[in-house]
Amino acid sequence: MPMDLGNGARRPPSPEQALEEFINKLRGRFPGGCGFLIAIVGLLMWLATGYYQVNPSEAGVVLRFGKAVYTTEPGPHFHIPWPVETVITVPIMAVLKEEVGFRTISVGPPARYRNVVEEARMLTSDGNIVDLDFIIQYRIKDPIAYLFKIRNPTETLRDCAESAMREVVGRSTINSALTEGRLDIQVRAQELLQQMLDGYGSGLQVTTVKLQDVKPPEPVQDAFKDVINAEQDKERLINEAQGFANDILPKARGVAAESLNEAEAYAESVVKKALGEAGRFDLLYDAYVTAPDVTRKRLYLETMEQILPGIDKIIISDSISQKILPYLPLDRKASIGKGGDSK
């Protein structure tokens, strides 16, 4: 029967066992002196054991007297039969998985798991304890190193993953581990784990480190929920206040800018008007000094032009004022009595 080496690697049946089984069958069929025939058939069987098949997702490692000499690609191959050479096939294309902090009892559905507290419980940088379950997905990149560099690759991988995760979590706060820092923890743990495996020459390539469950220890979970709810309420109130400020402040700035612009415009208007009046007065003064009578008359006429168009008036010369009856504007009196305006 083939021997299982773990993680899909397997070793073909021993040629000695196959030959012994075949000889026993021949003895049952040829009870007489068939030694030569048995020897020939045995030799053929021994040579036939050198044939082996490597599956598409595997690589074959050929051992010569127990030492790895070369690897073979998928397809049919031949090697010197045992005890000179043997072959071990390794699933180099398969993505393998290891669990840390828990173990899958049954895939279900529903799936059932068993917690491994001694692996999952870790200490954060702010002195809090957190239970952290995660998985590692990996593949075999160097089959020779995987088979012969370390004694137990699976156990080594799990120990290194636990050590790397403890170091990364030990540099993070509990709030970061429980909320937005999960992705950063995964990335840093994967990088550190790969460095450790490369240092050991394990021949493994880590493809994914994924957190499955991050939670505080069960005795303090209710307290942590209260803290998280309080943090969420705090963030909500801060966001509401920020939204109110973002709504009020632009309006206030707009009103202030409008008032400032109006004040600046009014100030500029008043100043320019005052400068214009001062300039006009200077010009009038110069004209008055040059021709007082003409200037005085011109000012009088200009003033009358501004006043007279706005009033009702009747002009009577002195020569005829004694020949007519006095003028009494009764219609104007009536309008004044009713609240009308009179000039």
C-alpha positions as CSV (number, residue, x, y, z in Angstrom):
1,M,0.0,0.0,0.0
2,P,1.3,3.6,-0.7
3,M,2.6,5.5,2.4
4,D,1.0,8.9,3.2
5,L,3.5,11.6,4.1
6,G,0.9,14.3,4.9
7,N,-0.4,17.3,2.9
8,G,-1.0,15.1,-0.2
9,A,2.6,13.8,-0.5
10,R,2.7,10.0,-1.0
11,R,5.4,7.3,-1.6
12,P,4.7,4.4,-3.9
13,P,4.6,0.8,-2.6
14,S,8.0,-0.8,-1.9
15,P,9.3,-2.9,-4.8
16,E,10.3,-5.6,-2.4
17,Q,6.7,-5.9,-1.2
18,A,5.4,-6.0,-4.7
19,L,8.0,-8.7,-5.8
20,E,7.3,-10.8,-2.8
21,E,3.6,-10.7,-3.4
22,F,4.1,-11.7,-7.1
23,I,6.4,-14.6,-6.2
24,N,3.9,-15.9,-3.8
25,K,1.3,-15.9,-6.6
26,L,3.7,-17.7,-9.0
27,R,4.5,-20.4,-6.4
28,G,0.8,-21.1,-6.1
29,R,0.6,-21.5,-9.9
30,F,3.9,-23.4,-10.6
31,P,4.5,-25.7,-7.6
32,G,7.5,-27.5,-9.4
33,G,11.0,-26.3,-10.2
34,C,10.3,-22.9,-11.8
35,G,13.1,-21.0,-10.2
36,F,14.5,-19.6,-13.5
37,L,11.1,-18.5,-14.7
38,I,10.4,-16.9,-11.4
39,A,13.8,-15.1,-11.5
40,I,13.1,-13.7,-15.0
41,V,9.6,-12.6,-14.0
42,G,10.9,-11.1,-10.8
43,L,13.6,-9.2,-12.7
44,L,10.9,-7.8,-15.1
45,M,8.7,-6.9,-12.1
46,W,11.6,-5.2,-10.4
47,L,12.3,-3.1,-13.5
48,A,8.6,-2.4,-13.9
49,T,8.6,-0.8,-10.5
50,G,10.8,2.0,-11.9
51,Y,7.8,3.3,-13.9
52,Y,5.9,6.1,-12.1
53,Q,3.3,8.8,-13.0
54,V,3.4,12.4,-11.8
55,N,0.0,14.1,-11.7
56,P,-0.5,17.6,-13.3
57,S,-0.5,19.3,-9.9
58,E,2.5,17.5,-8.5
59,A,6.2,17.2,-8.8
60,G,8.3,14.1,-8.4
61,V,11.4,14.0,-6.1
62,V,13.8,11.2,-7.0
63,L,15.9,9.9,-4.2
64,R,19.1,7.9,-4.9
65,F,20.1,5.9,-1.8
66,G,17.9,8.3,0.3
67,K,19.4,11.5,-1.1
68,A,17.3,13.9,-3.3
69,V,19.0,14.2,-6.7
70,Y,16.4,15.8,-9.0
71,T,12.8,16.6,-9.5
72,T,10.5,15.6,-12.4
73,E,7.5,17.3,-14.0
74,P,4.0,15.9,-14.5
75,G,3.8,12.9,-16.8
76,P,5.2,9.3,-17.0
77,H,8.8,8.7,-15.9
78,F,11.2,6.0,-15.1
79,H,13.8,5.7,-12.4
80,I,16.2,3.0,-11.2
81,P,14.1,0.7,-9.1
82,W,14.4,0.3,-5.4
83,P,16.7,0.1,-3.5
84,V,18.8,2.4,-5.7
85,E,16.2,5.1,-6.3
86,T,12.7,5.9,-5.0
87,V,10.2,8.7,-5.8
88,I,8.1,10.9,-3.6
89,T,5.4,13.0,-5.2
90,V,4.6,16.4,-3.8
91,P,1.5,18.6,-4.6
92,I,3.2,21.8,-5.5
93,M,0.2,23.4,-7.2
94,A,-2.3,22.7,-4.5
95,V,-3.2,25.5,-2.1
96,L,-3.1,24.0,1.4
97,K,-4.5,25.4,4.6
98,E,-3.7,25.5,8.3
99,E,-5.8,26.7,11.1
100,V,-4.5,28.6,14.2
101,G,-6.7,29.3,17.2
102,F,-9.3,26.8,16.2
103,R,-9.8,23.5,14.5
104,T,-12.6,22.4,12.1
105,I,-14.4,19.4,13.5
106,S,-17.0,19.1,10.7
107,V,-17.4,21.1,7.5
108,G,-21.2,20.6,7.8
109,P,-23.5,22.2,7.1
110,P,-23.6,23.4,9.7
111,A,-19.9,23.7,10.2
112,R,-18.6,22.9,13.7
113,Y,-15.3,24.2,15.2
114,R,-13.3,23.6,18.3
115,N,-11.5,26.6,20.0
116,V,-7.8,26.2,20.8
117,V,-7.5,29.0,23.5
118,E,-3.7,28.6,24.0
119,E,-3.2,29.5,20.4
120,A,-5.8,32.2,20.0
121,R,-5.3,34.3,23.2
122,M,-2.9,37.2,22.5
123,L,-1.8,40.4,24.2
124,T,-2.1,43.8,22.6
125,S,0.2,46.8,22.9
126,D,-2.2,48.6,25.3
127,G,-2.3,45.6,27.7
128,N,-5.6,44.1,26.7
129,I,-6.2,40.4,25.9
130,V,-7.9,39.4,22.6
131,D,-8.9,36.0,21.2
132,L,-7.8,35.8,17.5
133,D,-8.5,32.9,15.1
134,F,-6.9,32.9,11.6
135,I,-6.0,30.7,8.7
136,I,-2.9,30.4,6.6
137,Q,-3.1,29.4,2.9
138,Y,0.1,28.3,1.4
139,R,1.7,26.1,-1.3
140,I,4.9,24.2,-1.7
141,K,7.3,26.1,-3.9
142,D,10.4,23.9,-3.3
143,P,9.6,20.2,-2.9
144,I,13.1,19.2,-1.9
145,A,13.4,21.8,0.8
146,Y,9.8,20.9,1.9
147,L,10.7,17.2,2.3
148,F,14.2,17.5,3.8
149,K,15.0,20.9,5.3
150,I,12.7,20.7,8.3
151,R,11.4,17.7,10.2
152,N,7.6,18.6,10.3
153,P,6.6,21.3,7.9
154,T,3.0,21.6,9.0
155,E,3.8,21.9,12.7
156,T,6.6,24.4,11.9
157,L,4.3,26.5,9.8
158,R,1.7,26.6,12.5
159,D,4.2,27.6,15.2
160,C,5.8,30.3,13.0
161,A,2.3,31.7,12.1
162,E,1.4,31.8,15.8
163,S,4.7,33.6,16.7
164,A,4.3,36.1,13.8
165,M,0.7,36.9,14.7
166,R,1.6,37.4,18.4
167,E,4.4,39.9,17.4
168,V,2.1,41.9,15.1
169,V,-0.8,41.9,17.5
170,G,1.6,42.9,20.3
171,R,2.3,46.1,18.4
172,S,-1.3,47.0,17.8
173,T,-4.0,48.3,20.1
174,I,-7.2,46.3,20.8
175,N,-9.4,48.9,19.1
176,S,-7.3,48.6,15.9
177,A,-7.4,44.7,16.1
178,L,-11.2,44.8,16.6
179,T,-12.0,47.4,13.9
180,E,-10.2,49.1,11.1
181,G,-6.7,47.6,11.7
182,R,-7.5,44.0,10.7
183,L,-6.3,44.3,7.1
184,D,-3.0,45.8,8.2
185,I,-2.5,43.0,10.8
186,Q,-3.1,40.4,8.1
187,V,-0.5,42.0,5.7
188,R,2.2,42.5,8.3
189,A,1.7,38.9,9.8
190,Q,2.0,37.4,6.3
191,E,5.2,39.3,5.6
192,L,6.7,38.3,8.9
193,L,5.7,34.7,8.5
194,Q,7.2,34.5,5.1
195,Q,10.5,35.9,6.4
196,M,10.6,33.2,9.1
197,L,9.8,30.4,6.8
198,D,12.5,31.5,4.3
199,G,14.9,31.7,7.2
200,Y,14.2,28.1,8.0
201,G,14.5,27.1,4.3
202,S,11.0,25.4,4.6
203,G,10.2,25.6,0.8
204,L,6.8,27.0,1.6
205,Q,5.1,30.1,0.0
206,V,2.4,31.8,2.1
207,T,-0.4,33.1,-0.2
208,T,-2.9,34.4,2.4
209,V,-3.1,35.1,6.1
210,K,-6.8,35.8,6.9
211,L,-8.4,36.7,10.3
212,Q,-11.5,34.6,10.9
213,D,-12.6,35.9,14.2
214,V,-11.3,38.7,16.5
215,K,-13.0,39.1,19.9
216,P,-12.2,39.9,23.5
217,P,-12.2,37.1,26.0
218,E,-15.7,35.8,26.8
219,P,-15.8,37.1,30.5
220,V,-15.3,40.7,29.3
221,Q,-17.3,40.7,26.0
222,D,-20.2,42.6,27.4
223,A,-18.0,45.4,28.7
224,F,-16.2,45.6,25.4
225,K,-19.6,45.9,23.6
226,D,-20.5,48.8,25.9
227,V,-17.2,50.5,25.1
228,I,-17.7,49.9,21.3
229,N,-21.3,51.3,21.5
230,A,-20.0,54.4,23.4
231,E,-17.3,54.9,20.8
232,Q,-19.9,54.7,18.0
233,D,-22.1,57.2,19.8
234,K,-19.1,59.5,20.2
235,E,-18.3,59.3,16.5
236,R,-22.0,59.9,15.6
237,L,-22.2,63.0,17.8
238,I,-18.9,64.3,16.4
239,N,-20.2,63.8,12.9
240,E,-23.5,65.5,13.6
241,A,-21.7,68.4,15.2
242,Q,-19.3,68.6,12.3
243,G,-22.2,68.6,9.9
244,F,-23.9,71.4,11.7
245,A,-20.7,73.4,11.8
246,N,-20.2,72.8,8.1
247,D,-23.7,74.0,7.4
248,I,-23.6,77.2,9.7
249,L,-20.0,78.4,9.2
250,P,-20.2,78.9,5.4
251,K,-23.4,80.8,5.8
252,A,-21.9,83.0,8.5
253,R,-18.8,83.6,6.4
254,G,-21.0,84.5,3.5
255,V,-23.1,87.0,5.5
256,A,-19.9,88.5,7.0
257,A,-18.3,88.8,3.6
258,E,-21.4,90.4,2.2
259,S,-21.6,92.9,5.0
260,L,-17.9,93.7,4.6
261,N,-18.3,94.2,0.9
262,E,-21.3,96.5,1.4
263,A,-19.4,98.5,4.1
264,E,-16.4,98.8,1.8
265,A,-18.6,99.9,-1.1
266,Y,-20.5,102.4,1.1
267,A,-17.2,103.8,2.4
268,E,-15.8,104.1,-1.0
269,S,-19.0,105.8,-2.3
270,V,-19.1,108.3,0.6
271,V,-15.4,109.1,0.2
272,K,-15.7,109.6,-3.5
273,K,-18.8,111.7,-3.1
274,A,-17.1,113.8,-0.5
275,L,-14.1,114.2,-2.7
276,G,-16.4,115.2,-5.6
277,E,-18.2,117.8,-3.5
278,A,-14.9,119.2,-2.2
279,G,-13.6,119.4,-5.8
280,R,-16.9,121.1,-6.9
281,F,-16.7,123.5,-4.0
282,D,-13.1,124.4,-5.0
283,L,-14.2,125.0,-8.6
284,L,-17.1,127.2,-7.4
285,Y,-14.8,129.1,-5.2
286,D,-12.3,129.7,-8.0
287,A,-15.2,130.9,-10.3
288,Y,-16.6,133.1,-7.5
289,V,-13.2,134.7,-7.0
290,T,-12.9,135.4,-10.7
291,A,-16.5,136.7,-11.3
292,P,-18.6,137.0,-8.1
293,D,-21.7,138.5,-9.6
294,V,-22.0,136.0,-12.4
295,T,-21.3,133.1,-10.2
296,R,-23.8,134.2,-7.6
297,K,-26.5,134.6,-10.2
298,R,-25.7,131.2,-11.8
299,L,-25.9,129.5,-8.4
300,Y,-29.2,131.2,-7.7
301,L,-30.6,130.1,-11.1
302,E,-29.4,126.5,-10.6
303,T,-31.0,126.4,-7.2
304,M,-34.3,127.7,-8.5
305,E,-34.1,125.0,-11.3
306,Q,-34.0,122.4,-8.6
307,I,-36.7,123.9,-6.4
308,L,-39.4,125.3,-8.7
309,P,-40.2,122.1,-10.8
310,G,-41.4,120.4,-7.7
311,I,-44.1,123.0,-6.7
312,D,-47.3,124.4,-8.1
313,K,-46.9,128.1,-8.8
314,I,-48.8,131.1,-10.4
315,I,-46.6,134.1,-11.4
316,I,-48.4,137.6,-11.4
317,S,-46.5,140.7,-12.3
318,D,-46.7,143.8,-10.1
319,S,-48.4,145.8,-12.8
320,I,-51.5,143.8,-12.9
321,S,-51.7,142.5,-9.4
322,Q,-53.9,145.5,-8.4
323,K,-56.4,144.8,-11.3
324,I,-57.4,141.2,-10.5
325,L,-59.1,139.5,-7.6
326,P,-56.8,137.7,-5.1
327,Y,-56.3,134.0,-6.1
328,L,-57.5,131.5,-3.6
329,P,-56.7,127.8,-4.5
330,L,-59.7,126.2,-3.0
331,D,-58.9,122.8,-4.7
332,R,-55.6,122.8,-2.9
333,K,-57.4,123.6,0.4
334,A,-59.7,120.6,-0.1
335,S,-56.8,118.2,-0.8
336,I,-55.0,119.5,2.3
337,G,-58.1,118.9,4.4
338,K,-58.2,115.3,3.2
339,G,-54.6,114.7,4.1
340,G,-53.0,115.7,0.8
341,D,-49.6,117.3,0.4
342,S,-49.4,121.0,-0.6
343,K,-46.4,123.0,-1.7
